[in-house]
Amino acid sequence: VDAEGRQLPYLDHLILVRFDGADSLRQAALRADVDVQAYPLRPDDLSTFAASTPTDPWRLLELPSSWHLTMEANVAYQEEPLRTFFGERGVREALMLGIDRQTINVLCYDGRCTPRQYSPIPESPWYDEGLSTAHVAYDPGRAGELLDEAGYGHRDADGWRSDAEGRRTSFRLAIVSATEGPLAIAARELSANLADLGIECLVEPLDPLGFVRRAAANRIEAVLTEREGMLMPIVSEYRRLFRTVGDYRDQWAGGYLYHRLYGDAPGDVVAVEPPADHWIRDLWSLWDQIAVSPDEEERNALYARVQALWQQEVPLIGIVGGVPRPCVVASGLRNLREGLPYDLETGGLGLQRPETFYWERPEQHGVVTPEPTRPAAD
């Protein structure tokens, strides 16, 4: 009801429009051919829509999102020496410290992001500032020291670091992206940052099908990707990180997870059994306890231990996050609330309530519905 207690003209019909791709949808949103749209608009679309004026037939909402840019180094890669290299906790911390996040933020996202680890966002009940800021300060000097301490202090004739057996520290960084655009630019900057540390990082653009095939065989060495799921992580993070394999965003320990879910099979080159004392077993144990606990307080206490372990072991290399999600709304459409977080990883459930949306002038938005037709009699 409105302020005077009269029933508001809530919506009776929802019309879904099919578009050929994200680019055509963005253009339709700019022309106000759609009335409300958030997905698949991206953080780097903000600059396009932020130039809106009061005379435009739409307005822009900037919704808090759990979007993150992350690098996933495959700690369960099927071959050496990469499995040992990425498996070193000091190496993963060095990768964190060796990334110039502010430059990537400015070049790719107009400076709108925040350098942070992949972790719950401030709007989440499980937000942990210590976790979100762990190891994100750019410190290539300390990163080099950690690599030396991990046994990668030797340099070959070309200046690249090598292990004790003289094998170069080199890996392919996959991106499921075109050769241009924010993700590709970020990948090149990341490669340059790691080159400064003496690590050879070769950017490898892949099409979606090629990536899935490579991932299914545990042949992804590392991937630069975008993740969400950090609004309600106690639900979505478990499903995303510990129950699926072969996705663009689940390559940090795919071989270990495959072994956990499916075990070994004769001739299987995908499953990799983690050592008996590996920290990932502790992580799995905590999640298993969370999954069956009927007590919310106990679940939260267990999840706090998950976060502490996540901060200590650095499973993912978080780069930036904390950027708003653009949401384009037609002028006159009401009850979309600003400030409500947007997250794709909540199983289709959102905080906005479409059943309460209404038009200021509903007479301009009527829909003529055809009479239902009956099938012809035989």
KEGU-696736 format. One record per residue (C-alpha): residue in one letter; x, y, z. Coordinates in steps of 0.1 Angstrom, whole numbers, padded with zeros to 4 digits, always signed. Layout:
BEGIN
AXYZ/...
END
This chain:
BEGIN
V+0000+0000+0000/D+0010+0036-0004/A+0014+0062+0024/E-0023+0067+0025/G-0031+0030+0027/R-0042+0025-0009/Q-0033-0007-0027/L-0004-0001-0050/P-0006-0013-0087/Y+0017-0042-0084/L+0028-0059-0116/D+0006-0085-0132/H+0029-0097-0160/L+0066-0103-0164/I+0079-0104-0199/L+0112-0121-0206/V+0132-0109-0237/R+0158-0131-0254/F+0190-0114-0267/D+0217-0127-0289/G+0244-0118-0264/A+0256-0096-0236/D+0266-0068-0260/S+0231-0065-0276/L+0216-0066-0241/R+0237-0037-0230/Q+0227-0016-0260/A+0190-0025-0253/A+0195-0013-0217/L+0210+0020-0229/R+0180+0025-0252/A+0156+0016-0223/D+0143-0014-0243/V+0143-0033-0211/D+0128-0021-0178/V+0152-0036-0153/Q+0185-0054-0158/A+0215-0064-0136/Y+0227-0097-0151/P+0250-0099-0172/L+0261-0063-0166/R+0296-0063-0152/P+0316-0040-0130/D+0335-0026-0160/D+0301-0015-0175/L+0297+0010-0147/S+0315+0037-0166/T+0292+0032-0196/F+0260+0037-0176/A+0273+0061-0150/A+0271+0090-0175/S+0233+0089-0172/T+0214+0121-0168/P+0180+0129-0151/T+0165+0132-0186/D+0173+0096-0195/P+0145+0071-0196/W+0164+0050-0171/R+0183+0054-0139/L+0214+0035-0126/L+0215+0017-0093/E+0249+0006-0080/L+0243-0025-0059/P+0269-0039-0036/S+0282-0072-0051/S+0304-0101-0041/W+0322-0100-0074/H+0360-0108-0071/L+0388-0111-0096/T+0409-0140-0085/M+0438-0161-0098/E+0435-0198-0091/A+0468-0217-0090/N+0462-0254-0093/V+0477-0269-0061/A+0465-0303-0072/Y+0479-0302-0108/Q+0486-0337-0121/E+0522-0332-0128/E+0554-0319-0112/P+0570-0295-0107/L+0539-0273-0107/R+0521-0293-0080/T+0550-0288-0056/F+0555-0251-0066/F+0518-0241-0061/G+0516-0264-0031/E+0541-0243-0012/R+0523-0220+0012/G+0551-0194+0010/V+0548-0194-0028/R+0511-0186-0026/E+0517-0158-0002/A+0545-0145-0025/L+0520-0145-0054/M+0496-0125-0033/L+0523-0099-0023/G+0537-0097-0059/I+0506-0083-0075/D+0502-0046-0081/R+0464-0045-0075/Q+0460-0007-0077/T+0474-0006-0112/I+0450-0034-0123/N+0422-0017-0105/V+0428+0016-0124/L+0435+0001-0158/C+0406-0024-0158/Y+0380-0011-0135/D+0384+0027-0134/G+0397+0025-0098/R+0363+0014-0085/C+0375-0019-0069/T+0392-0026-0036/P+0423-0047-0033/R+0411-0077-0013/Q+0413-0114-0008/Y+0385-0136-0020/S+0364-0134+0012/P+0329-0123+0026/I+0320-0087+0016/P+0312-0061+0043/E+0275-0066+0038/S+0278-0103+0047/P+0272-0115+0083/W+0305-0134+0080/Y+0326-0104+0070/D+0362-0106+0084/E+0383-0075+0078/G+0415-0094+0087/L+0408-0120+0061/S+0398-0096+0034/T+0430-0076+0037/A+0454-0104+0043/H+0485-0103+0021/V+0470-0078-0004/A+0496-0050+0001/Y+0520-0048-0028/D+0554-0059-0015/P+0575-0074-0042/G+0606-0073-0019/R+0589-0096+0006/A+0575-0118-0022/G+0610-0124-0035/E+0622-0133+0000/L+0594-0159+0004/L+0603-0174-0030/D+0639-0177-0019/E+0629-0193+0014/A+0607-0218-0005/G+0637-0230-0025/Y+0633-0210-0057/G+0662-0185-0052/H+0683-0198-0082/R+0680-0180-0115/D+0686-0195-0150/A+0705-0178-0178/D+0674-0158-0188/G+0667-0146-0152/W+0638-0169-0144/R+0636-0186-0111/S+0641-0224-0110/D+0638-0252-0085/A+0665-0273-0069/E+0666-0295-0100/G+0670-0265-0123/R+0635-0266-0137/R+0622-0232-0146/T+0592-0218-0126/S+0568-0213-0155/F+0531-0218-0158/R+0502-0210-0182/L+0475-0187-0170/A+0442-0195-0187/I+0416-0169-0193/V+0381-0176-0208/S+0380-0143-0226/A+0387-0125-0258/T+0422-0112-0263/E+0410-0077-0253/G+0389-0064-0225/P+0394-0060-0187/L+0402-0097-0180/A+0428-0099-0207/I+0444-0066-0196/A+0445-0078-0160/A+0461-0111-0172/R+0489-0092-0190/E+0495-0069-0160/L+0496-0100-0137/S+0521-0117-0160/A+0543-0086-0159/N+0541-0085-0121/L+0552-0121-0118/A+0580-0116-0144/D+0594-0089-0121/L+0596-0117-0094/G+0613-0141-0119/I+0582-0162-0125/E+0573-0169-0161/C+0535-0166-0165/L+0522-0172-0200/V+0487-0159-0207/E+0466-0184-0226/P+0431-0173-0239/L+0407-0203-0242/D+0372-0206-0255/P+0347-0221-0231/L+0346-0255-0246/G+0384-0257-0247/F+0386-0247-0211/V+0361-0273-0200/R+0379-0301-0218/R+0412-0291-0204/A+0397-0288-0169/A+0381-0322-0171/A+0416-0337-0176/N+0431-0316-0148/R+0453-0298-0174/I+0446-0262-0162/E+0477-0249-0145/A+0462-0216-0133/V+0433-0195-0143/L+0424-0158-0140/T+0387-0157-0134/E+0358-0138-0118/R+0340-0152-0088/E+0310-0143-0066/G+0294-0162-0038/M+0307-0141-0009/L+0274-0127+0004/M+0261-0159+0020/P+0293-0180+0018/I+0283-0205+0044/V+0259-0218+0017/S+0272-0208-0017/E+0309-0212-0010/Y+0304-0249+0000/R+0285-0257-0031/R+0309-0238-0054/L+0343-0247-0039/F+0337-0282-0026/R+0310-0298-0046/T+0318-0291-0083/V+0347-0297-0106/G+0355-0286-0141/D+0340-0251-0139/Y+0358-0219-0148/R+0360-0210-0111/D+0370-0242-0095/Q+0406-0250-0106/W+0425-0242-0074/A+0423-0279-0062/G+0403-0297-0088/G+0424-0329-0087/Y+0420-0332-0049/L+0383-0325-0051/Y+0378-0350-0078/H+0395-0376-0057/R+0373-0367-0027/L+0341-0369-0047/Y+0349-0399-0070/G+0380-0417-0057/D+0405-0434-0079/A+0398-0453-0111/P+0421-0474-0132/G+0441-0452-0155/D+0425-0420-0140/V+0448-0390-0145/V+0424-0365-0130/A+0421-0375-0094/V+0450-0366-0071/E+0450-0379-0035/P+0462-0352-0011/P+0488-0361+0015/A+0474-0374+0048/D+0484-0343+0066/H+0474-0318+0040/W+0455-0287+0052/I+0427-0293+0026/R+0416-0323+0046/D+0411-0300+0076/L+0391-0277+0054/W+0369-0305+0042/S+0364-0318+0077/L+0351-0284+0089/W+0327-0281+0059/D+0314-0316+0066/Q+0306-0306+0102/I+0289-0274+0090/A+0268-0293+0066/V+0252-0315+0093/S+0251-0292+0123/P+0216-0282+0133/D+0228-0254+0155/E+0234-0220+0139/E+0258-0209+0166/E+0279-0240+0161/R+0279-0236+0123/N+0291-0200+0126/A+0319-0211+0150/L+0330-0238+0125/Y+0329-0213+0097/A+0351-0189+0116/R+0377-0217+0117/V+0373-0221+0079/Q+0381-0185+0075/A+0411-0187+0098/L+0424-0216+0078/W+0416-0198+0045/Q+0436-0168+0057/Q+0465-0189+0068/E+0469-0212+0038/V+0459-0187+0009/P+0441-0213-0013/L+0430-0186-0038/I+0450-0156-0050/G+0424-0127-0045/I+0432-0096-0065/V+0403-0070-0063/G+0367-0069-0054/G+0342-0047-0037/V+0329-0031-0068/P+0292-0023-0073/R+0271-0042-0097/P+0253-0019-0122/C+0215-0023-0124/V+0196-0003-0150/V+0160+0005-0140/A+0134+0023-0162/S+0122+0056-0149/G+0089+0052-0131/L+0096+0016-0120/R+0095+0017-0082/N+0104-0005-0052/L+0139-0015-0063/R+0159-0008-0032/E+0194+0007-0034/G+0220-0008-0011/L+0208-0044-0012/P+0237-0067-0022/Y+0235-0086-0054/D+0250-0121-0057/L+0246-0147-0084/E+0256-0176-0061/T+0226-0177-0038/G+0207-0204-0056/G+0184-0181-0075/L+0173-0163-0043/G+0177-0125-0042/L+0171-0097-0017/Q+0151-0076-0041/R+0113-0084-0041/P+0100-0083-0077/E+0065-0091-0065/T+0064-0056-0049/F+0076-0036-0079/Y+0051-0012-0094/W+0049+0016-0120/E+0042+0052-0111/R+0019+0054-0141/P+0007+0018-0147/E-0017+0029-0174/Q+0013+0033-0197/H+0025-0003-0192/G-0006-0023-0199/V-0002-0057-0215/V-0028-0072-0238/T-0030-0109-0231/P-0044-0133-0257/E-0073-0155-0249/P-0061-0191-0242/T-0067-0214-0271/R-0079-0249-0269/P-0063-0277-0290/A-0084-0287-0320/A-0106-0317-0314/D-0095-0349-0331/
END
